[in-house]
Amino acid sequence: MSTRHDRPSRAASRSATWSAEPYADALRTGRGPLFLRRRDGWLLPLDVERWCAGPDAVDLAVLERCEGAVLDVGCGPGRLVGALAARGRRALGIDVSDAAVARTAALGGHALCRSVFEALPGEGRWDTALLLDGNLGIGGDPRALLDRLSEVVAPEGLLIAETAPVDVDERADVHLVRGADPRADAGSAFPWARLGTPALLRHARALGWGAADQWSAGGRCFAALRNRSASSRPEAPNRTAVMSSQRAANPSPGSPVPAS
């Protein structure tokens, strides 16, 4: 498994893909179609219209399960961070797309343009992390992602992940493409993953995460995991309290957003 110091270089290539067109255009306009295309031509549709709309009943039910301060990993256009902020909840989104961060801010949410594999504010102090809308695929290595989140989420903290609605455990190199035409131009390939709930639970248990719950609603599937206990992980250094509603414009990589 790669070390944390190896991760930013891999994150940089993914950032270039998600920061470029056509993804940025889709977020600005709130419209697709966009797909992840495998080398064999198989297409995974990206639900841009839903992401850019307000939170639906399924989203709101997920937010009701969130505890304490919430980190939305791959926050996209910010519907969840914005909804949490509107309810007075402490929440921060991270995304490698400048367009996503800008749209989150326009909704009144707080977000940083950053990969989960880079240094983050309040590491080890987040009560809940979210991996929704296919973001279990980030990096194409679910174990590396879960291991990284075990460093970010507080001991006994919660991870809520959206899983594929089928029992799948897949890694693939994909291209981000606009439209379903197989002849469409595509950017550089990058690694992605798809996991159903059984696969997620297998990987999570191997890393010390505990299964807390699993459910489905509106054709979508979810699992909640508990981070390893404080006694089973290295003691984290003392850190400043996790951010509140005041956003730092350019916080240093290792510092939390300052409290109000």
Secondary structure by P-SEA (a helix, b strand, c coil): cccccccaaaaaaaaaaaaccaaaaaaaacccccccccccbbbbbbccccccccccaaaaaaaaacccbbbbccccccaaaaaaaaacccbbbbbccaaaaaaaaaaccccccccccccccccccccbbbbccccccccccaaaaaaaaaacccccbbbbbbbcccccbbbbbbbbbccccccccccbbbbbbcccaaaaaaaaaaabbbbccccccccccbbbbbcccccccccccccccccccccccccccccccccc
